[in-house]
Amino acid sequence: MVSFSQFVAAVQTNPFLALVMVLVIGTIFVNGATDAANAIAEPVGTRAIGVNQAIVMSVICNFVGLIGMTLISTAVANTMSGMVDFGGDTHAALIALAAATVGIVTWASIAWVFGIPTSESHALIAGLTGAALAVHGGLEGVNMGEWIKVIYGLVLSSVLGYGAGWIIAKVIPIIFRQADRRRMNSIFKKWQVVGAAGMATMHGAQDGQKFMSTAMMAVLLSQGMSVDGAQFPLWIEVICAAAMAIGTAIGGKRIIKKVGMEMVSLEQYQGFAASVSATASLLIATLTGLPVSTTHTSTAAMMGAGAAKNVRSVNWGVAKEMVLAWVFTFPGCGLIGYLLTKLFLVVF
């Protein structure tokens, strides 16, 4: 395990490491601003909680989720660390990481400007893959055995999120058909906030581990150490969790508006169904080491919960806009990571 004092010493001997860490922390910040907002969009959209209160809740839960889940399991982080190999040249490896993170921040920032909740998870994976391909000049830099888990996660996050949201939203009205509607709305309003808190916690656990693994990769590669089976020190967990929390606090409102208020119209019980579905899906994926997209999971669950009552309650135009953004993320970020790595290798 690398201590903070060892990291400081490494930065003094290799200043380029400091630049890479700043860029990695920048990607975590952008993830908080664009991705973390998805977790709290449901209760804001149904007026169960105010925007500012939801952001404060998300900040706290994201922080707790990353720190807490790392104590239980680092399966997602280990999957990410083993997905690519930048070779034995330490300097080239750091350059590749720098190029990948610049590409991710560029892509995510453009999406944020337009209020489109793209998946920073997939942007990260694509950027790192493109950078590894550039360093090696071929597929030998990509571990397909680990990379295939991304495809599994993509299917799981979409199908399980949508399906669970649809089923739960169908079952709830049947179970509570004899209950007073006004009273149940009041109850589900509270439950929905709890569900959103769980979703925000799992976002920190899932996405936090992905980006934390990149930061840890930079530290270990700078020391010529292997990333296999790496242990994550508390100082790097705190830095990554804090960056994500600050990003959420600063940039969350724009994405909340797009997802919670424009994409789908939900009632209180539907919002609760979406939150619970997304939380359960993310928990399963995190414990099994699948690097899924929290954006996919959250929005799919919301669409499933909305469609359970009426397919017209979903703004499929907005949904289509987001799907197209996701589709272009892999080739877009992969190409940016590849080209920037080639450029950086020449410049630096």
NUBASE-862514 format. One record per residue (C-alpha): residue number from 1; residue in three letters; chain; x negated, y, z. Coordinates in Angstrom, 1 decimal, padded with zeros to 4 digits, m for minus. Each point is the difference from the previous one (the first is absolute). Example, Ala and Ser with C-alpha at 12.3 -4.5 7.8 and 13.67 -1.06 7.14 Angstrom:
// NUBASE-862514
[pt 1; ALA; A; [m012.3; m004.5; 007.8]] [pt 2; SER; A; [m001.4; 003.4; m000.7]] 
This chain:
// NUBASE-862514
[pt 1; MET; A; [000.0; 000.0; 000.0]] [pt 2; VAL; A; [m001.3; 003.4; m001.0]] [pt 3; SER; A; [000.0; 002.6; 002.9]] [pt 4; PHE; A; [000.8; 003.7; m000.6]] [pt 5; SER; A; [m003.6; 000.9; 000.9]] [pt 6; GLN; A; [m001.3; m002.5; m002.7]] [pt 7; PHE; A; [002.4; 001.7; m002.5]] [pt 8; VAL; A; [m001.4; 003.4; 000.9]] [pt 9; ALA; A; [m003.5; m001.3; m000.5]] [pt 10; ALA; A; [000.9; m001.5; m003.3]] [pt 11; VAL; A; [001.4; 003.3; m001.2]] [pt 12; GLN; A; [m003.2; 001.8; 000.9]] [pt 13; THR; A; [m002.1; m002.4; m002.1]] [pt 14; ASN; A; [002.6; m000.2; m002.8]] [pt 15; PRO; A; [001.9; 003.2; m000.5]] [pt 16; PHE; A; [002.0; m001.4; m002.9]] [pt 17; LEU; A; [001.8; m002.3; 002.6]] [pt 18; ALA; A; [001.4; 003.2; 001.6]] [pt 19; LEU; A; [001.5; 001.0; m003.4]] [pt 20; VAL; A; [001.5; m003.4; m000.5]] [pt 21; MET; A; [001.6; 000.0; 003.5]] [pt 22; VAL; A; [001.5; 003.4; m000.6]] [pt 23; LEU; A; [001.5; m001.2; m003.2]] [pt 24; VAL; A; [001.4; m003.2; 001.7]] [pt 25; ILE; A; [001.5; 002.0; 002.8]] [pt 26; GLY; A; [001.5; 002.3; m002.7]] [pt 27; THR; A; [001.7; m003.0; m001.6]] [pt 28; ILE; A; [001.4; m001.0; 003.4]] [pt 29; PHE; A; [001.3; 003.6; 000.5]] [pt 30; VAL; A; [001.7; 000.0; m003.4]] [pt 31; ASN; A; [001.5; m003.4; 000.8]] [pt 32; GLY; A; [001.5; 001.5; 003.1]] [pt 33; ALA; A; [001.4; 002.9; m001.9]] [pt 34; THR; A; [001.5; m002.1; m002.8]] [pt 35; ASP; A; [000.6; m003.5; 001.2]] [pt 36; ALA; A; [000.7; 000.3; 003.7]] [pt 37; ALA; A; [003.0; 002.2; m000.7]] [pt 38; ASN; A; [001.8; m003.0; m001.5]] [pt 39; ALA; A; [000.4; m001.5; 003.4]] [pt 40; ILE; A; [002.1; 002.8; 001.3]] [pt 41; ALA; A; [001.9; 001.0; m003.1]] [pt 42; GLU; A; [003.1; m002.1; 000.9]] [pt 43; PRO; A; [001.0; 001.6; 003.3]] [pt 44; VAL; A; [m000.7; 003.4; m001.4]] [pt 45; GLY; A; [002.2; m000.7; m003.0]] [pt 46; THR; A; [002.9; m001.1; 002.2]] [pt 47; ARG; A; [m000.5; 002.9; 002.4]] [pt 48; ALA; A; [m000.8; m002.4; 002.9]] [pt 49; ILE; A; [m003.1; 002.1; 000.8]] [pt 50; GLY; A; [m001.4; 003.3; m001.0]] [pt 51; VAL; A; [m003.0; 000.3; m002.4]] [pt 52; ASN; A; [m002.4; 001.4; 002.5]] [pt 53; GLN; A; [001.0; m002.5; 002.7]] [pt 54; ALA; A; [m000.4; m002.8; m002.5]] [pt 55; ILE; A; [m003.5; 001.2; m001.0]] [pt 56; VAL; A; [m001.1; 000.1; 003.7]] [pt 57; MET; A; [001.4; m003.5; 000.5]] [pt 58; SER; A; [m001.8; m001.2; m003.1]] [pt 59; VAL; A; [m003.3; 001.5; 001.1]] [pt 60; ILE; A; [000.1; m001.8; 003.3]] [pt 61; CYS; A; [001.2; m003.3; m001.4]] [pt 62; ASN; A; [m002.5; m000.1; m002.8]] [pt 63; PHE; A; [m002.8; 000.6; 002.5]] [pt 64; VAL; A; [001.2; m002.7; 002.3]] [pt 65; GLY; A; [000.6; m002.4; m002.9]] [pt 66; LEU; A; [m003.5; 000.1; m001.2]] [pt 67; ILE; A; [m001.7; m000.3; 003.4]] [pt 68; GLY; A; [002.4; m002.6; 001.3]] [pt 69; MET; A; [000.1; m002.3; m003.1]] [pt 70; THR; A; [m003.8; 000.0; m000.2]] [pt 71; LEU; A; [000.0; m001.6; 003.4]] [pt 72; ILE; A; [002.3; m002.7; m001.1]] [pt 73; SER; A; [m001.1; m000.7; m003.6]] [pt 74; THR; A; [m002.4; 001.4; m002.6]] [pt 75; ALA; A; [001.2; m002.3; m002.8]] [pt 76; VAL; A; [000.9; 002.8; m002.4]] [pt 77; ALA; A; [m003.3; 001.8; 000.6]] [pt 78; ASN; A; [m001.9; m003.2; m000.6]] [pt 79; THR; A; [001.9; m000.6; m003.3]] [pt 80; MET; A; [m000.8; 003.5; m001.2]] [pt 81; SER; A; [m003.7; m000.3; 001.0]] [pt 82; GLY; A; [m000.3; m003.3; m001.9]] [pt 83; MET; A; [001.8; 001.2; m003.1]] [pt 84; VAL; A; [m003.0; 001.6; m001.8]] [pt 85; ASP; A; [m003.7; m000.3; 000.0]] [pt 86; PHE; A; [m002.2; 003.0; m000.8]] [pt 87; GLY; A; [m003.2; m002.0; m000.2]] [pt 88; GLY; A; [m003.2; 000.3; 002.0]] [pt 89; ASP; A; [m001.0; 003.6; m001.0]] [pt 90; THR; A; [001.1; 002.0; 003.0]] [pt 91; HIS; A; [m000.2; 003.4; m001.7]] [pt 92; ALA; A; [002.0; m001.3; m003.0]] [pt 93; ALA; A; [002.6; m001.5; 002.4]] [pt 94; LEU; A; [000.5; 003.3; 001.8]] [pt 95; ILE; A; [000.3; 001.9; m003.3]] [pt 96; ALA; A; [002.7; m002.5; m001.1]] [pt 97; LEU; A; [001.9; 000.6; 003.2]] [pt 98; ALA; A; [m000.3; 003.8; m000.4]] [pt 99; ALA; A; [001.3; m000.2; m003.6]] [pt 100; ALA; A; [002.9; m002.3; 001.0]] [pt 101; THR; A; [001.1; 002.4; 002.8]] [pt 102; VAL; A; [m000.2; 003.1; m002.2]] [pt 103; GLY; A; [002.3; m001.8; m002.5]] [pt 104; ILE; A; [002.4; m001.0; 002.7]] [pt 105; VAL; A; [000.3; 003.6; 001.5]] [pt 106; THR; A; [000.4; 001.4; m003.5]] [pt 107; TRP; A; [002.8; m002.4; m000.9]] [pt 108; ALA; A; [001.8; 000.4; 003.3]] [pt 109; SER; A; [m000.3; 003.8; 000.0]] [pt 110; ILE; A; [001.6; 000.2; m003.4]] [pt 111; ALA; A; [002.8; m002.3; 001.2]] [pt 112; TRP; A; [000.5; 002.1; 003.1]] [pt 113; VAL; A; [000.4; 003.2; m002.0]] [pt 114; PHE; A; [002.8; m001.6; m001.9]] [pt 115; GLY; A; [001.5; m001.6; 003.1]] [pt 116; ILE; A; [m000.4; m003.5; m001.3]] [pt 117; PRO; A; [m000.7; m002.7; 002.6]] [pt 118; THR; A; [m002.6; m002.0; m001.8]] [pt 119; SER; A; [m001.8; m002.9; 001.8]] [pt 120; GLU; A; [m003.3; 001.1; 001.4]] [pt 121; SER; A; [m000.6; m003.7; 000.8]] [pt 122; HIS; A; [000.1; m000.9; m003.6]] [pt 123; ALA; A; [m002.0; 003.1; m000.9]] [pt 124; LEU; A; [m002.7; m001.1; 002.5]] [pt 125; ILE; A; [m000.1; m003.5; m001.4]] [pt 126; ALA; A; [m000.1; 001.1; m003.6]] [pt 127; GLY; A; [m002.7; 002.7; 000.7]] [pt 128; LEU; A; [m002.2; m002.5; 001.8]] [pt 129; THR; A; [000.5; m002.6; m002.8]] [pt 130; GLY; A; [m000.9; 002.5; m002.7]] [pt 131; ALA; A; [m003.1; 001.1; 001.9]] [pt 132; ALA; A; [m001.1; m003.6; 000.5]] [pt 133; LEU; A; [000.4; m000.7; m003.7]] [pt 134; ALA; A; [m002.1; 003.0; m000.9]] [pt 135; VAL; A; [m002.8; m001.0; 002.4]] [pt 136; HIS; A; [m000.2; m003.6; m001.3]] [pt 137; GLY; A; [001.1; 000.6; m003.6]] [pt 138; GLY; A; [002.3; m003.0; 000.3]] [pt 139; LEU; A; [002.5; m002.0; 002.1]] [pt 140; GLU; A; [m002.7; m001.4; 002.3]] [pt 141; GLY; A; [000.5; 002.9; 002.3]] [pt 142; VAL; A; [003.7; m001.0; 000.7]] [pt 143; ASN; A; [001.0; m002.9; 002.3]] [pt 144; MET; A; [003.1; m001.2; m001.8]] [pt 145; GLY; A; [000.8; m002.4; 002.8]] [pt 146; GLU; A; [000.6; 003.1; 002.3]] [pt 147; TRP; A; [001.3; 002.3; m002.8]] [pt 148; ILE; A; [002.9; m002.4; m000.8]] [pt 149; LYS; A; [001.4; 000.8; 003.4]] [pt 150; VAL; A; [000.8; 003.4; m001.3]] [pt 151; ILE; A; [002.4; m001.5; m002.5]] [pt 152; TYR; A; [001.5; m002.1; 002.7]] [pt 153; GLY; A; [000.4; 003.1; 002.1]] [pt 154; LEU; A; [001.5; 001.9; m002.8]] [pt 155; VAL; A; [002.7; m002.6; m000.5]] [pt 156; LEU; A; [000.6; m000.4; 003.7]] [pt 157; SER; A; [000.3; 003.7; 000.7]] [pt 158; SER; A; [002.6; 000.5; m002.8]] [pt 159; VAL; A; [002.1; m003.2; 000.2]] [pt 160; LEU; A; [000.0; m000.5; 003.8]] [pt 161; GLY; A; [000.5; 003.7; 000.7]] [pt 162; TYR; A; [002.9; 000.4; m002.4]] [pt 163; GLY; A; [001.5; m003.4; 000.8]] [pt 164; ALA; A; [m000.1; 000.4; 003.8]] [pt 165; GLY; A; [001.3; 003.5; m000.2]] [pt 166; TRP; A; [003.0; m001.1; m002.2]] [pt 167; ILE; A; [000.8; m003.0; 002.2]] [pt 168; ILE; A; [m000.2; 001.8; 003.3]] [pt 169; ALA; A; [002.1; 002.9; m001.3]] [pt 170; LYS; A; [002.6; m002.5; m001.2]] [pt 171; VAL; A; [000.1; m001.9; 003.3]] [pt 172; ILE; A; [000.3; 003.0; 002.4]] [pt 173; PRO; A; [003.5; 001.1; m001.2]] [pt 174; ILE; A; [001.2; m003.5; 000.3]] [pt 175; ILE; A; [m001.3; m000.4; 003.6]] [pt 176; PHE; A; [001.3; 003.4; 001.1]] [pt 177; ARG; A; [003.2; 000.1; m002.0]] [pt 178; GLN; A; [002.2; 000.2; 003.1]] [pt 179; ALA; A; [m002.1; 002.7; 001.7]] [pt 180; ASP; A; [000.8; 003.7; 000.1]] [pt 181; ARG; A; [m001.7; 001.6; m003.0]] [pt 182; ARG; A; [m001.0; 003.3; 001.8]] [pt 183; ARG; A; [m001.4; m001.9; 003.0]] [pt 184; MET; A; [m002.0; m002.3; m002.3]] [pt 185; ASN; A; [m001.4; 002.9; m002.0]] [pt 186; SER; A; [m001.3; 001.5; 003.2]] [pt 187; ILE; A; [m001.6; m003.3; 001.0]] [pt 188; PHE; A; [m001.6; m000.6; m003.3]] [pt 189; LYS; A; [m001.3; 003.5; m000.1]] [pt 190; LYS; A; [m002.1; m000.8; 003.0]] [pt 191; TRP; A; [m001.0; m003.4; m001.2]] [pt 192; GLN; A; [m001.1; 001.4; m003.3]] [pt 193; VAL; A; [m002.5; 002.3; 001.7]] [pt 194; VAL; A; [m001.4; m003.0; 001.8]] [pt 195; GLY; A; [m000.2; m001.9; m003.3]] [pt 196; ALA; A; [m001.8; 002.9; m001.6]] [pt 197; ALA; A; [m002.4; 000.0; 002.9]] [pt 198; GLY; A; [m000.7; m003.6; m000.6]] [pt 199; MET; A; [m000.5; 000.7; m003.7]] [pt 200; ALA; A; [m002.5; 002.8; 000.7]] [pt 201; THR; A; [m001.9; m002.3; 002.4]] [pt 202; MET; A; [m000.3; m002.7; m002.7]] [pt 203; HIS; A; [m001.1; 002.6; m002.5]] [pt 204; GLY; A; [m002.9; 000.9; 002.3]] [pt 205; ALA; A; [m000.8; m003.7; 000.4]] [pt 206; GLN; A; [000.2; m000.9; m003.7]] [pt 207; ASP; A; [m001.4; 003.1; m001.8]] [pt 208; GLY; A; [m002.2; 001.0; 002.8]] [pt 209; GLN; A; [m001.9; m003.3; m000.2]] [pt 210; LYS; A; [m000.5; 000.3; m003.7]] [pt 211; PHE; A; [m001.6; 003.4; 000.1]] [pt 212; MET; A; [m001.9; m000.8; 003.2]] [pt 213; SER; A; [m001.6; m002.9; m001.8]] [pt 214; THR; A; [m001.3; 002.4; m002.6]] [pt 215; ALA; A; [m001.5; 002.2; 002.6]] [pt 216; MET; A; [m001.6; m003.0; 001.7]] [pt 217; MET; A; [m001.2; m001.2; m003.4]] [pt 218; ALA; A; [m001.9; 003.3; m000.5]] [pt 219; VAL; A; [m001.7; m000.2; 003.4]] [pt 220; LEU; A; [m001.1; m003.7; m000.4]] [pt 221; LEU; A; [m001.1; 000.4; m003.6]] [pt 222; SER; A; [m002.2; 003.0; 001.0]] [pt 223; GLN; A; [m001.8; m002.3; 002.4]] [pt 224; GLY; A; [m000.3; m002.9; m002.4]] [pt 225; MET; A; [002.3; m002.1; 002.2]] [pt 226; SER; A; [002.7; m002.4; m001.2]] [pt 227; VAL; A; [003.6; 001.0; 000.2]] [pt 228; ASP; A; [001.2; m003.6; 000.5]] [pt 229; GLY; A; [001.6; m000.5; 003.4]] [pt 230; ALA; A; [m000.8; 003.6; 001.0]] [pt 231; GLN; A; [001.2; 001.2; 003.5]] [pt 232; PHE; A; [001.6; 003.4; 000.1]] [pt 233; PRO; A; [m001.2; 002.3; 002.8]] [pt 234; LEU; A; [002.5; 002.2; 001.9]] [pt 235; TRP; A; [m001.6; 003.2; m001.3]] [pt 236; ILE; A; [000.7; m000.8; m003.6]] [pt 237; GLU; A; [003.6; m001.0; 000.8]] [pt 238; VAL; A; [000.6; 003.3; 001.8]] [pt 239; ILE; A; [m001.5; 002.1; m002.8]] [pt 240; CYS; A; [002.1; m001.8; m002.6]] [pt 241; ALA; A; [003.2; 000.1; 002.1]] [pt 242; ALA; A; [m000.5; 003.7; 000.7]] [pt 243; ALA; A; [m000.5; 000.8; m003.7]] [pt 244; MET; A; [003.2; m001.8; m000.9]] [pt 245; ALA; A; [001.9; 001.7; 002.7]] [pt 246; ILE; A; [m001.2; 003.5; m001.0]] [pt 247; GLY; A; [000.9; m000.7; m003.6]] [pt 248; THR; A; [003.5; m001.0; 000.9]] [pt 249; ALA; A; [000.5; 003.1; 002.1]] [pt 250; ILE; A; [m001.2; 002.3; m002.8]] [pt 251; GLY; A; [001.5; m001.5; m003.1]] [pt 252; GLY; A; [002.9; m002.2; 000.9]] [pt 253; LYS; A; [003.0; 002.2; m000.8]] [pt 254; ARG; A; [m000.3; 000.0; m003.8]] [pt 255; ILE; A; [000.1; m003.8; m000.3]] [pt 256; ILE; A; [002.8; m000.3; 002.7]] [pt 257; LYS; A; [002.2; 002.2; m002.2]] [pt 258; LYS; A; [m000.6; m002.1; m003.1]] [pt 259; VAL; A; [000.6; m003.4; 001.6]] [pt 260; GLY; A; [002.4; 000.7; 002.8]] [pt 261; MET; A; [002.2; 002.7; m001.6]] [pt 262; GLU; A; [m000.2; m000.6; m003.7]] [pt 263; MET; A; [m000.5; m003.7; m000.8]] [pt 264; VAL; A; [002.8; m001.6; 001.9]] [pt 265; SER; A; [003.0; 001.0; 002.2]] [pt 266; LEU; A; [000.2; m002.1; 003.1]] [pt 267; GLU; A; [002.3; m000.3; 003.0]] [pt 268; GLN; A; [m001.3; m000.4; 003.5]] [pt 269; TYR; A; [000.2; m003.8; 000.0]] [pt 270; GLN; A; [m001.6; m000.2; m003.5]] [pt 271; GLY; A; [m002.9; 002.1; 001.2]] [pt 272; PHE; A; [m000.4; m002.4; 002.9]] [pt 273; ALA; A; [000.1; m003.0; m002.3]] [pt 274; ALA; A; [m002.7; 001.5; m002.3]] [pt 275; SER; A; [m002.3; 000.8; 003.0]] [pt 276; VAL; A; [000.3; m003.4; 001.5]] [pt 277; SER; A; [m000.5; m001.8; m003.3]] [pt 278; ALA; A; [m003.1; 002.0; m000.9]] [pt 279; THR; A; [m001.5; m000.4; 003.5]] [pt 280; ALA; A; [000.5; m003.8; 000.0]] [pt 281; SER; A; [m001.4; m000.3; m003.5]] [pt 282; LEU; A; [m003.1; 002.0; 000.9]] [pt 283; LEU; A; [m000.5; m001.9; 003.2]] [pt 284; ILE; A; [000.0; m003.3; m001.9]] [pt 285; ALA; A; [m002.4; 001.3; m002.7]] [pt 286; THR; A; [m002.4; 001.5; 002.6]] [pt 287; LEU; A; [m000.2; m003.1; 002.1]] [pt 288; THR; A; [m000.6; m002.2; m003.1]] [pt 289; GLY; A; [m002.7; 002.4; m001.4]] [pt 290; LEU; A; [002.0; 001.1; m003.1]] [pt 291; PRO; A; [m000.9; 003.6; m001.0]] [pt 292; VAL; A; [003.5; 001.1; m000.9]] [pt 293; SER; A; [001.3; 003.5; m001.0]] [pt 294; THR; A; [001.8; 001.7; 002.9]] [pt 295; THR; A; [001.6; 002.3; m002.7]] [pt 296; HIS; A; [001.3; m003.0; m001.9]] [pt 297; THR; A; [001.4; m001.6; 003.1]] [pt 298; SER; A; [001.7; 003.0; 001.4]] [pt 299; THR; A; [001.6; 001.3; m003.2]] [pt 300; ALA; A; [001.0; m003.5; m001.1]] [pt 301; ALA; A; [001.7; m000.5; 003.4]] [pt 302; MET; A; [001.8; 003.3; m000.4]] [pt 303; MET; A; [001.2; m000.8; m003.5]] [pt 304; GLY; A; [001.2; m003.5; 001.2]] [pt 305; ALA; A; [001.9; 001.5; 003.0]] [pt 306; GLY; A; [001.6; 002.6; m002.2]] [pt 307; ALA; A; [000.9; m002.4; m002.8]] [pt 308; ALA; A; [001.6; m002.3; 002.5]] [pt 309; LYS; A; [003.0; 002.3; 000.3]] [pt 310; ASN; A; [000.0; 001.7; m003.4]] [pt 311; VAL; A; [m002.7; m000.1; m002.7]] [pt 312; ARG; A; [000.9; 003.5; m001.0]] [pt 313; SER; A; [m001.2; 001.3; 003.4]] [pt 314; VAL; A; [m003.5; m000.6; m001.3]] [pt 315; ASN; A; [m001.5; 002.7; m002.3]] [pt 316; TRP; A; [m001.5; m002.4; m002.5]] [pt 317; GLY; A; [m001.6; 002.9; m001.9]] [pt 318; VAL; A; [m002.1; 000.9; 003.0]] [pt 319; ALA; A; [m000.7; m003.7; 000.6]] [pt 320; LYS; A; [m001.1; m000.4; m003.6]] [pt 321; GLU; A; [m002.3; 003.0; 000.4]] [pt 322; MET; A; [m001.7; m001.6; 002.9]] [pt 323; VAL; A; [m000.3; m003.4; m001.6]] [pt 324; LEU; A; [m001.7; 001.5; m003.0]] [pt 325; ALA; A; [m002.4; 001.8; 002.4]] [pt 326; TRP; A; [m000.8; m003.4; 001.6]] [pt 327; VAL; A; [m000.5; m001.7; m003.4]] [pt 328; PHE; A; [m002.5; 002.6; m001.1]] [pt 329; THR; A; [m001.9; 000.0; 003.3]] [pt 330; PHE; A; [m002.0; m003.2; m000.6]] [pt 331; PRO; A; [m001.3; 000.8; m003.5]] [pt 332; GLY; A; [m000.2; 003.8; 000.8]] [pt 333; CYS; A; [m002.0; m000.3; 003.2]] [pt 334; GLY; A; [m002.0; m003.0; m001.3]] [pt 335; LEU; A; [m001.1; 002.0; m003.0]] [pt 336; ILE; A; [m000.8; 003.1; 002.0]] [pt 337; GLY; A; [m002.1; m002.0; 002.5]] [pt 338; TYR; A; [m001.8; m001.7; m002.9]] [pt 339; LEU; A; [m000.8; 003.2; m001.9]] [pt 340; LEU; A; [m001.0; 002.0; 003.1]] [pt 341; THR; A; [m002.3; m002.8; 001.2]] [pt 342; LYS; A; [m001.7; 000.0; m003.4]] [pt 343; LEU; A; [m000.4; 003.8; 000.2]] [pt 344; PHE; A; [m001.2; 000.0; 003.6]] [pt 345; LEU; A; [m002.6; m002.7; m000.6]] [pt 346; VAL; A; [m001.5; 002.3; m002.6]] [pt 347; VAL; A; [000.3; 003.2; 002.0]] [pt 348; PHE; A; [m001.1; m001.3; 003.3]] 
